Amino acid sequence: MENRKNRFQSAREGLSRRNVLELGALGLAAAMLPGAAFGKDKKLKVAAIFATPIEEPWDNQIHVALQKAEKELGIEYKWSEKVQTADFSRVMREYAQGGYQLVLGDAFAAERESRRTAKQFPKTAWLFGSGAGPAEPNFGVFDNWIHEPAYLSGMIAGKMSKSGTIGAVAAMGIPEVNRLVNAFFAGAKEVNPNIKKKVAFIGSFFDPPKAKEAAVAQIDAGVDVIYAERFGVIEAAVDKKILAISNMSDQSSLGPDTVITGPVWDMYPTVEQAIKLVKAGVFTAQDYGDFSRMAKGGSHLAPYHKFDKTLPADVKELVEKKKAEILEGNFRVDVDENTPVSD
């Protein structure tokens, strides 16, 4: 995972400018855009480049969305995982030269390399997770803007905690992680202003044993509801018999009696939009982050599963009311990217 630790260096840049760019009048210029020559009788070739093992939650959600697109949109999909920064440009070139019209992935650890290589292949559409903004003519960006369901999860944690102390074990103190953890604690504070918090960062995006160790330490210190921002935390919660909030995907199966719910990132709206634009020959460099928000269908709360019967009715009502306010635009979850600290 060392190749992704540099992710935080670039992730702090350009994050205040996340608004989706409007597509301008394209006219005859569309002939020069990625996908302009795409034939209706051919399958769109789409590839993904991942810096981590595919099991890592962040990259896995992109992979799952592309697998869905393969079934529902008829694309041809291929991927590469555990791609080191030194190999990133080579893999990009291989896909571009292999006729792949759209390439997605995780470029946080290879920002400069990926952008430089993308310029060499202007007829290929590139769409990468990135800490910076889009780059003309063909480098689009996205990120997991799932702080809204993280806030709702925090409301549940604040209500369900009996000790008055909740925790979060996360990757590292970078904006994309901080905004989720801060939203989780903000939601808890809304329903319980006296709630106390504990935060731990493991310094890695995929180190389940280390995450479990950090979670056990928090639980031993009094945490009775914990946000599993990283894999490994739920295992500790199961062993210690406390409640947990999952992250990125529905992880109830890891602890049916432990995992209440959690924010889910659905990359399919982003993937679907990109594929549509490439097929139409109008893909341009823009920020697709907005497609990860709840209103766009890009994020939601995981089902309660077994907790649907045991979660207090007043808690579920609070969450449903707040969710409606978010979807209607009457409530906005603050984006706080400062590194949280324990109380």
C-alpha positions as semicolon CSV with decimal commas, in nm:
position;residue;x (nm);y (nm);z (nm)
1;M;0,000;0,000;0,000
2;E;0,303;0,231;0,009
3;N;0,225;0,354;-0,341
4;R;-0,099;0,509;-0,218
5;K;0,045;0,683;0,086
6;N;0,145;0,973;-0,137
7;R;-0,225;1,015;-0,204
8;F;-0,262;1,268;0,076
9;Q;-0,002;1,502;-0,076
10;S;-0,213;1,574;-0,382
11;A;-0,551;1,521;-0,222
12;R;-0,533;1,857;-0,045
13;E;-0,506;2,044;-0,373
14;G;-0,806;2,160;-0,571
15;L;-1,066;2,020;-0,334
16;S;-1,254;2,348;-0,290
17;R;-1,354;2,347;-0,654
18;R;-1,572;2,038;-0,685
19;N;-1,862;2,175;-0,886
20;V;-1,948;1,981;-1,198
21;L;-1,853;2,176;-1,511
22;E;-2,122;2,250;-1,761
23;L;-2,079;2,101;-2,107
24;G;-2,043;2,387;-2,352
25;A;-2,158;2,407;-2,709
26;L;-1,966;2,136;-2,885
27;G;-2,052;2,183;-3,252
28;L;-1,806;2,039;-3,497
29;A;-1,542;2,010;-3,225
30;A;-1,712;1,687;-3,117
31;A;-1,529;1,510;-3,397
32;M;-1,207;1,557;-3,203
33;L;-1,344;1,435;-2,867
34;P;-1,301;1,089;-2,716
35;G;-1,552;0,843;-2,852
36;A;-1,649;1,054;-3,153
37;A;-1,588;0,766;-3,392
38;F;-1,764;0,507;-3,176
39;G;-1,983;0,279;-3,383
40;K;-2,324;0,168;-3,257
41;D;-2,258;-0,189;-3,365
42;K;-1,940;-0,217;-3,158
43;K;-1,894;-0,272;-2,785
44;L;-1,737;0,016;-2,600
45;K;-1,405;-0,098;-2,457
46;V;-1,364;0,021;-2,097
47;A;-1,068;-0,044;-1,867
48;A;-0,982;0,033;-1,506
49;I;-0,645;0,079;-1,337
50;F;-0,632;0,024;-0,961
51;A;-0,339;0,101;-0,732
52;T;-0,456;-0,140;-0,462
53;P;-0,581;-0,498;-0,449
54;I;-0,938;-0,513;-0,578
55;E;-1,059;-0,603;-0,226
56;E;-0,979;-0,252;-0,101
57;P;-1,322;-0,089;-0,054
58;W;-1,263;0,234;-0,247
59;D;-1,140;0,069;-0,566
60;N;-1,381;-0,221;-0,526
61;Q;-1,683;0,008;-0,558
62;I;-1,554;0,131;-0,895
63;H;-1,497;-0,228;-1,002
64;V;-1,848;-0,333;-0,897
65;A;-2,002;-0,045;-1,092
66;L;-1,808;-0,138;-1,404
67;Q;-1,912;-0,501;-1,373
68;K;-2,273;-0,383;-1,357
69;A;-2,217;-0,167;-1,666
70;E;-2,073;-0,470;-1,844
71;K;-2,403;-0,653;-1,788
72;E;-2,647;-0,367;-1,834
73;L;-2,476;-0,140;-2,086
74;G;-2,299;-0,402;-2,294
75;I;-1,946;-0,272;-2,256
76;E;-1,630;-0,479;-2,278
77;Y;-1,450;-0,444;-1,943
78;K;-1,095;-0,524;-1,837
79;W;-0,897;-0,415;-1,531
80;S;-0,551;-0,412;-1,373
81;E;-0,498;-0,411;-0,995
82;K;-0,202;-0,342;-0,764
83;V;-0,045;-0,113;-1,024
84;Q;0,258;0,061;-0,879
85;T;0,313;0,432;-0,946
86;A;0,619;0,350;-1,159
87;D;0,403;0,130;-1,384
88;F;0,097;0,354;-1,404
89;S;0,186;0,532;-1,727
90;R;0,285;0,206;-1,896
91;V;-0,050;0,046;-1,813
92;M;-0,235;0,358;-1,932
93;R;-0,049;0,349;-2,263
94;E;-0,121;-0,021;-2,310
95;Y;-0,494;0,032;-2,270
96;A;-0,501;0,337;-2,497
97;Q;-0,300;0,160;-2,764
98;G;-0,523;-0,144;-2,721
99;G;-0,826;0,051;-2,836
100;Y;-0,993;0,118;-2,500
101;Q;-1,206;0,428;-2,540
102;L;-1,268;0,492;-2,168
103;V;-1,023;0,425;-1,884
104;L;-1,108;0,475;-1,516
105;G;-0,922;0,418;-1,195
106;D;-0,738;0,556;-0,895
107;A;-0,473;0,815;-0,981
108;F;-0,410;0,967;-0,638
109;A;-0,060;0,821;-0,612
110;A;0,019;0,893;-0,977
111;E;-0,132;1,236;-1,043
112;R;0,152;1,376;-1,253
113;E;0,217;1,054;-1,441
114;S;-0,148;0,995;-1,527
115;R;-0,213;1,351;-1,645
116;R;0,102;1,361;-1,856
117;T;0,016;1,031;-2,021
118;A;-0,349;1,125;-2,082
119;K;-0,239;1,422;-2,294
120;Q;-0,056;1,181;-2,524
121;F;-0,382;1,003;-2,606
122;P;-0,645;1,274;-2,669
123;K;-0,890;1,031;-2,832
124;T;-0,915;0,823;-2,514
125;A;-1,145;0,935;-2,233
126;W;-0,975;0,923;-1,892
127;L;-1,172;0,937;-1,567
128;F;-0,978;0,901;-1,244
129;G;-1,020;0,936;-0,871
130;S;-0,811;1,243;-0,803
131;G;-0,735;1,505;-0,543
132;A;-0,711;1,780;-0,803
133;G;-0,936;1,913;-1,077
134;P;-1,008;1,801;-1,433
135;A;-0,759;1,876;-1,711
136;E;-0,840;1,958;-2,072
137;P;-0,902;1,804;-2,307
138;N;-0,988;1,456;-2,179
139;F;-0,895;1,403;-1,812
140;G;-1,205;1,387;-1,592
141;V;-1,201;1,335;-1,215
142;F;-1,425;1,201;-0,938
143;D;-1,418;1,119;-0,567
144;N;-1,641;0,949;-0,311
145;W;-1,863;1,228;-0,183
146;I;-2,056;1,010;0,062
147;H;-2,050;1,240;0,365
148;E;-2,430;1,267;0,357
149;P;-2,504;0,903;0,449
150;A;-2,205;0,919;0,686
151;Y;-2,392;1,196;0,870
152;L;-2,705;0,984;0,889
153;S;-2,498;0,694;1,023
154;G;-2,362;0,924;1,291
155;M;-2,714;1,010;1,401
156;I;-2,778;0,641;1,455
157;A;-2,450;0,597;1,644
158;G;-2,528;0,892;1,869
159;K;-2,866;0,747;1,955
160;M;-2,749;0,390;2,005
161;S;-2,444;0,460;2,222
162;K;-2,497;0,375;2,589
163;S;-2,151;0,474;2,707
164;G;-2,169;0,818;2,546
165;T;-1,845;0,750;2,355
166;I;-1,826;0,656;1,988
167;G;-1,522;0,595;1,771
168;A;-1,385;0,585;1,419
169;V;-1,087;0,399;1,277
170;A;-0,985;0,544;0,942
171;A;-0,709;0,534;0,682
172;M;-0,528;0,865;0,726
173;G;-0,599;1,232;0,783
174;I;-0,661;1,339;0,425
175;P;-0,962;1,540;0,302
176;E;-1,156;1,252;0,144
177;V;-1,136;1,056;0,471
178;N;-1,171;1,351;0,707
179;R;-1,498;1,468;0,555
180;L;-1,657;1,126;0,617
181;V;-1,536;1,094;0,976
182;N;-1,630;1,454;1,056
183;A;-1,976;1,408;0,905
184;F;-2,024;1,092;1,112
185;F;-1,939;1,274;1,434
186;A;-2,148;1,577;1,333
187;G;-2,452;1,354;1,289
188;A;-2,394;1,203;1,633
189;K;-2,360;1,550;1,787
190;E;-2,693;1,656;1,639
191;V;-2,882;1,391;1,835
192;N;-2,653;1,385;2,138
193;P;-2,457;1,710;2,200
194;N;-2,267;1,545;2,487
195;I;-2,132;1,254;2,283
196;K;-1,757;1,196;2,308
197;K;-1,541;1,076;2,018
198;K;-1,224;0,879;1,964
199;V;-1,035;0,880;1,634
200;A;-0,751;0,663;1,508
201;F;-0,569;0,662;1,173
202;I;-0,381;0,352;1,060
203;G;-0,167;0,520;0,792
204;S;-0,280;0,280;0,520
205;F;-0,575;0,222;0,288
206;F;-0,569;-0,152;0,335
207;D;-0,427;-0,303;0,654
208;P;-0,706;-0,501;0,827
209;P;-0,489;-0,631;1,115
210;K;-0,376;-0,280;1,204
211;A;-0,732;-0,147;1,179
212;K;-0,855;-0,423;1,407
213;E;-0,585;-0,346;1,662
214;A;-0,678;0,023;1,664
215;A;-1,046;-0,064;1,703
216;V;-0,980;-0,296;1,998
217;A;-0,789;-0,013;2,170
218;Q;-1,086;0,221;2,127
219;I;-1,336;-0,036;2,248
220;D;-1,124;-0,108;2,556
221;A;-1,128;0,269;2,621
222;G;-1,510;0,280;2,629
223;V;-1,629;0,309;2,268
224;D;-1,952;0,113;2,217
225;V;-2,040;0,217;1,860
226;I;-1,760;0,237;1,604
227;Y;-1,732;0,364;1,245
228;A;-1,540;0,108;1,039
229;E;-1,397;0,342;0,778
230;R;-1,142;0,068;0,703
231;F;-1,158;-0,310;0,676
232;G;-1,067;-0,492;0,998
233;V;-1,271;-0,277;1,236
234;I;-1,589;-0,482;1,207
235;E;-1,397;-0,795;1,307
236;A;-1,296;-0,624;1,630
237;A;-1,653;-0,508;1,692
238;V;-1,781;-0,863;1,645
239;D;-1,521;-1,003;1,885
240;K;-1,597;-0,737;2,146
241;K;-1,973;-0,752;2,088
242;I;-2,032;-0,383;2,020
243;L;-2,219;-0,206;1,739
244;A;-2,053;-0,096;1,417
245;I;-2,115;0,131;1,118
246;S;-1,968;0,002;0,792
247;N;-1,829;0,208;0,503
248;M;-1,832;0,218;0,120
249;S;-2,041;-0,098;0,074
250;D;-2,308;-0,301;0,253
251;Q;-2,095;-0,505;0,495
252;S;-2,367;-0,656;0,711
253;S;-2,250;-1,005;0,619
254;L;-1,925;-0,941;0,809
255;G;-2,123;-0,906;1,132
256;P;-2,500;-0,949;1,104
257;D;-2,549;-0,888;1,477
258;T;-2,300;-0,601;1,485
259;V;-2,328;-0,388;1,170
260;I;-2,632;-0,159;1,188
261;T;-2,584;0,015;0,853
262;G;-2,332;0,247;0,689
263;P;-2,271;0,485;0,399
264;V;-2,261;0,310;0,061
265;W;-2,082;0,455;-0,240
266;D;-2,254;0,364;-0,566
267;M;-2,026;0,450;-0,857
268;Y;-2,277;0,336;-1,117
269;P;-2,433;0,681;-1,183
270;T;-2,082;0,816;-1,250
271;V;-1,988;0,523;-1,472
272;E;-2,319;0,537;-1,659
273;Q;-2,281;0,909;-1,730
274;A;-1,924;0,871;-1,854
275;I;-2,015;0,582;-2,083
276;K;-2,309;0,776;-2,223
277;L;-2,089;1,076;-2,304
278;V;-1,816;0,865;-2,463
279;K;-2,068;0,680;-2,680
280;A;-2,213;1,013;-2,791
281;G;-1,868;1,149;-2,869
282;V;-1,907;1,440;-2,626
283;F;-1,687;1,338;-2,332
284;T;-1,497;1,636;-2,194
285;A;-1,283;1,705;-1,890
286;Q;-1,512;1,770;-1,593
287;D;-1,554;1,688;-1,226
288;Y;-1,800;1,401;-1,181
289;G;-1,802;1,425;-0,802
290;D;-2,163;1,539;-0,789
291;F;-2,277;1,198;-0,915
292;S;-2,166;1,046;-0,582
293;R;-2,419;1,247;-0,382
294;M;-2,744;1,103;-0,250
295;A;-2,964;1,315;-0,477
296;K;-2,791;1,164;-0,783
297;G;-2,820;0,808;-0,651
298;G;-2,445;0,787;-0,597
299;S;-2,466;0,718;-0,225
300;H;-2,714;0,590;0,030
301;L;-2,748;0,413;0,362
302;A;-2,702;0,036;0,360
303;P;-3,013;-0,165;0,458
304;Y;-3,066;-0,227;0,831
305;H;-3,106;-0,602;0,774
306;K;-3,156;-0,766;1,117
307;F;-3,158;-0,423;1,284
308;D;-3,472;-0,328;1,096
309;K;-3,667;-0,502;1,373
310;T;-3,454;-0,392;1,668
311;L;-3,356;-0,035;1,581
312;P;-3,590;0,195;1,778
313;A;-3,869;0,346;1,571
314;D;-3,783;0,701;1,682
315;V;-3,425;0,655;1,556
316;K;-3,543;0,536;1,215
317;E;-3,790;0,824;1,197
318;L;-3,515;1,077;1,274
319;V;-3,297;0,934;1,000
320;E;-3,579;0,926;0,743
321;K;-3,671;1,286;0,820
322;K;-3,313;1,405;0,782
323;K;-3,265;1,201;0,464
324;A;-3,573;1,366;0,313
325;E;-3,435;1,709;0,403
326;I;-3,106;1,625;0,230
327;L;-3,276;1,494;-0,084
328;E;-3,509;1,794;-0,099
329;G;-3,219;2,036;-0,060
330;N;-3,341;2,167;0,273
331;F;-3,040;2,045;0,466
332;R;-2,677;2,041;0,362
333;V;-2,418;1,831;0,540
334;D;-2,112;2,046;0,597
335;V;-1,794;1,939;0,421
336;D;-1,533;1,952;0,696
337;E;-1,196;1,833;0,572
338;N;-0,996;1,919;0,882
339;T;-0,830;1,623;1,052
340;P;-1,049;1,517;1,349
341;V;-0,899;1,449;1,692
342;S;-1,021;1,251;1,990
343;D;-1,198;1,431;2,274
